[in-house]
């Protein structure tokens, strides 16, 4: 017997094919979704600009009768990270319009100089957090490497919360800032299916990456986002939606997603308490000090681990449990 989601999908004349695209990055393969509906062939995310990645994407599309990028009706990007957007320029060059949250333009459009803005921001942030110089160099070299995997494009059409894309009329856009601040998912109410990008992944917890707020005179002057707080708010929002399955940006579909969301929220609370204990026992230290204490075996990913600990420090400060002040150019944290 066909399950309810399959039955409703057939009634909607909608099919979904998942294409696993290797990235060559620690995160592993990314999922690109080919959604066919009402004569439209829409690709959701596309993978990085690497030969191996593009070969896998092309082969996956051909198995579904899409033999050229130009046969696609649209490319929708869930967020601006290179493993999801790197091939967008090549696809767009064959006449395919690109849709996403409007601020994704700062990740994919070279004319907006978003890469320089973020690079200047992170250089200033790493210094403020007292990250050792050799690890700052490692983090920035990784940043430059990732830039090379992005074939620049432009966002032809903006998708914001509540929109219903013309090419996918049964789906609603849901903004989900957190893992990335400019991020969207697609929710299909009729089937309870949520195309979530990296908002909820079964095998790993998504890092709420600290990013610069847009609009400053330069990235070095930009304030940092409180990404973890935004991420938690949006996880709670997803709890309110009747979602049966999440088709994630990485890994297998997430069945019973509400259960996983509750577990993720609980895990975050436990980690917050551990970070608070670090500040309690060693007040007046830098964000990097607490990062190194929490992740002593993860020095190979300095940017990611600093981002995670900053999220918990920001959360504790927002709750009034700790306070921070800059001392001799270094941001330090104290028990309130």
C-alpha positions in Angstrom: 0.0 0.0 0.0 1.3 3.4 -0.9 2.0 5.7 2.1 0.0 8.9 2.5 2.8 11.2 1.3 3.3 9.2 -2.0 -0.4 9.1 -2.6 -0.8 12.9 -2.2 2.3 13.5 -4.3 0.8 11.6 -7.1 -2.5 13.5 -6.8 -0.5 16.7 -7.0 1.3 15.4 -10.1 4.6 16.0 -8.3 7.8 13.9 -8.1 11.0 14.4 -6.3 14.4 12.9 -7.2 17.3 13.3 -4.8 20.8 13.7 -6.4 23.7 13.0 -4.1 26.5 15.4 -5.2 30.0 14.8 -3.7 31.6 18.0 -2.4 35.1 16.9 -1.5 34.5 18.7 1.9 34.3 17.3 5.4 30.5 17.7 5.4 30.3 15.0 2.7 27.8 14.8 -0.2 25.1 17.5 -0.6 21.6 16.6 -1.7 20.3 18.4 -4.8 16.5 17.8 -5.4 14.9 17.7 -8.8 11.3 18.6 -8.4 8.9 18.0 -11.3 5.5 19.4 -11.2 3.0 20.7 -13.7 5.5 20.5 -16.5 8.2 22.3 -14.5 11.6 20.9 -13.6 13.0 22.8 -10.7 16.4 22.1 -9.1 16.8 22.8 -5.4 20.5 23.5 -4.6 23.3 22.3 -6.9 26.6 21.5 -5.2 30.1 23.2 -5.4 31.9 24.1 -8.6 34.1 21.0 -8.9 34.4 18.6 -11.8 33.4 15.5 -9.7 30.5 17.4 -8.3 29.2 18.6 -11.7 29.6 15.1 -13.2 27.4 13.6 -10.5 24.8 16.4 -10.9 24.6 16.0 -14.7 24.3 12.2 -14.4 21.6 12.5 -11.8 19.6 15.0 -14.0 20.0 12.8 -17.0 18.5 9.8 -15.3 15.3 12.0 -14.9 15.2 13.2 -18.5 16.9 16.5 -17.9 19.8 16.4 -20.4 20.9 20.0 -20.4 20.8 22.7 -17.7 18.7 24.8 -20.0 15.9 22.2 -19.7 15.4 23.3 -16.0 12.7 25.7 -15.3 14.5 27.2 -12.3 17.2 26.8 -9.7 16.2 27.5 -6.1 19.0 28.0 -3.5 18.2 27.3 0.1 21.1 29.4 1.4 24.5 30.7 0.2 27.0 28.2 1.4 29.3 27.0 -1.4 28.3 23.3 -1.2 24.8 24.4 -2.1 25.4 27.1 -4.6 28.8 26.7 -6.3 27.5 25.5 -9.7 24.7 28.1 -9.9 26.7 30.3 -12.3 27.1 27.4 -14.9 23.4 26.5 -14.6 22.4 30.2 -14.9 24.6 30.6 -18.0 22.2 28.3 -19.9 19.3 30.6 -19.2 18.0 29.1 -16.0 16.7 31.7 -13.5 18.0 31.6 -9.9 15.7 32.2 -7.0 16.6 32.5 -3.3 16.4 34.7 -0.3 17.5 38.2 -1.5 20.5 38.3 0.8 22.0 35.2 -0.8 23.1 37.6 -3.5 25.9 38.7 -1.1 27.2 35.1 -1.3 26.9 34.5 -5.1 27.2 37.9 -6.8 30.8 39.0 -7.2 29.7 42.6 -7.9 28.4 42.9 -4.3 31.8 42.0 -2.9 30.3 39.8 -0.2 33.3 37.6 0.0 35.6 40.6 0.9 33.0 41.8 3.4 32.9 38.5 5.2 36.7 38.0 5.1 37.2 41.4 6.7 34.6 40.5 9.3 36.1 37.2 10.2 39.7 38.6 10.4 38.4 41.2 12.9 36.3 38.6 14.8 39.2 36.2 15.2 41.4 38.9 16.6 38.7 40.1 19.0 38.2 36.5 20.2 42.0 36.0 20.7 42.3 33.1 18.2 46.0 32.2 17.9 47.7 33.7 14.8 48.5 30.3 13.1 44.9 29.2 13.5 43.6 32.5 12.1 45.8 31.9 9.0 44.4 28.4 8.7 40.8 29.7 8.9 41.4 32.4 6.3 43.1 30.0 3.9 40.1 27.7 4.2 37.8 30.7 3.5 39.8 31.5 0.3 39.7 27.8 -0.8 35.9 27.7 -0.5 35.6 30.9 -2.5 37.2 29.1 -5.4 34.4 26.5 -5.4 31.8 29.2 -6.1 31.0 29.9 -9.8 29.5 33.4 -9.3 25.9 34.0 -10.3 23.1 36.5 -9.6 19.7 36.1 -7.9 17.0 36.7 -10.5 14.1 36.4 -8.1 13.7 36.9 -4.4 11.9 34.4 -2.2 10.8 35.5 1.3 8.7 34.1 4.1 5.1 33.3 2.9 5.9 33.4 -0.8 4.6 30.6 -3.1 7.0 30.2 -6.0 5.3 30.3 -9.4 7.3 27.2 -10.5 6.2 25.2 -7.4 2.7 26.4 -6.6 2.0 23.8 -3.9 4.9 24.9 -1.7 5.3 27.8 0.7 8.6 29.6 1.5 9.7 29.5 5.1 12.6 31.7 6.2 14.9 29.7 8.5 17.8 31.9 9.6 20.3 30.1 11.9 22.7 27.8 10.2 22.9 30.6 7.6 21.1 33.9 8.2 19.8 34.2 4.6 18.1 30.8 4.4 14.8 29.4 3.2 13.0 26.1 3.2 10.0 24.9 1.2 7.0 23.5 3.0 4.4 21.5 1.1 1.4 21.6 3.4 -0.6 18.9 1.4 2.1 16.2 2.1 3.7 17.6 5.2 7.1 17.6 3.4 9.7 20.2 4.2 12.7 20.8 2.0 14.9 22.2 4.7 18.4 22.8 3.4 20.7 22.5 6.4 18.2 23.6 9.0 17.7 20.0 10.2 20.0 17.1 9.4 19.6 13.6 10.8 23.2 12.5 11.3 24.7 15.8 12.6 23.5 18.9 14.4 23.7 22.0 12.2 26.2 24.6 13.4 24.5 28.0 13.7 27.3 29.9 12.0 28.2 33.4 13.2 28.0 35.8 10.3 28.4 39.6 9.8 25.2 41.7 9.8 24.8 43.4 6.5 24.8 47.1 6.0 28.0 48.2 7.8 30.6 50.4 6.1 32.9 47.4 6.0 33.0 43.8 7.2 35.5 44.8 9.9 32.9 47.2 11.3 30.0 44.8 11.1 28.2 43.4 14.2 28.0 39.6 14.4 24.7 37.8 14.2 23.3 36.0 17.2 22.8 33.0 14.9 22.2 30.3 17.6 19.3 32.3 19.1 17.8 32.7 15.6 18.3 29.0 15.0 16.5 28.0 18.2 13.6 30.3 17.4 13.2 28.8 14.0 13.4 25.2 15.3 10.6 26.1 17.6 8.6 27.5 14.7 9.0 24.3 12.8 7.5 22.4 15.7 4.3 24.4 15.0 4.1 23.2 11.4 2.6 19.8 10.6 5.7 18.4 9.0 5.9 14.7 8.4 9.3 14.4 6.8 12.3 16.7 6.2 14.2 16.3 3.0 17.6 17.5 4.2 20.5 19.1 2.5 22.7 16.3 3.7 22.0 12.6 4.5 18.8 10.7 4.6 15.3 12.1 5.0 14.4 12.9 8.6 11.3 11.0 9.6 9.4 12.1 12.8 11.2 15.5 12.6 9.5 17.0 15.6 11.1 14.4 17.8 14.5 15.3 16.4 13.9 19.0 16.8 13.0 18.5 20.5 16.2 16.5 20.9 18.3 19.2 19.2 16.8 21.9 21.5 17.6 19.8 24.5 21.1 19.1 23.4 21.7 22.8 22.9 20.6 23.5 26.4 23.0 20.9 27.8 25.9 22.4 25.8 25.0 25.9 27.0 25.2 24.7 30.6 28.7 23.3 30.0 29.9 26.6 28.5 28.4 28.5 31.5 30.4 26.2 33.8 33.6 27.0 31.8 32.9 30.7 32.3 32.1 30.2 36.0 35.3 28.4 36.7 37.5 30.6 34.5 36.0 34.1 34.4 37.6 36.9 32.4 38.8 34.7 29.5 38.4 35.1 25.8 35.9 33.3 23.5 38.9 31.3 22.1 40.0 30.2 25.5 36.5 28.6 26.1 36.5 27.2 22.6 39.8 25.4 23.1 38.6 24.1 26.5 35.4 22.7 25.0 36.9 21.4 21.7 40.5 20.4 22.5 40.5 17.8 19.8 38.9 19.9 17.0 41.7 22.4 16.3 41.5 21.4 12.6 38.2 23.4 12.3 38.9 26.6 14.2 36.3 28.7 12.5 33.5 26.2 13.1 34.2 25.6 16.8 34.6 29.3 17.6 31.3 29.9 15.9 29.6 27.3 18.0 31.0 28.5 21.4 30.2 32.2 20.5 26.6 31.1 20.0 26.4 29.7 23.5 28.2 32.7 25.0 25.8 35.1 23.2 22.9 33.0 24.5 24.1 33.2 28.1 24.7 36.9 27.8 21.2 37.4 26.4 19.8 35.5 29.4 21.8 37.7 31.8 23.9 34.8 33.1 27.2 36.4 31.9 28.5 39.7 30.6 31.3 40.7 28.3 33.6 43.6 27.8 36.6 44.3 25.6 39.9 44.5 27.4 43.0 45.5 25.5 41.4 44.5 22.2 40.1 41.1 23.4 36.5 40.3 24.2 36.3 38.7 27.6 33.4 37.1 29.5 32.5 37.3 33.1 29.8 36.0 35.5 27.1 38.6 35.8 
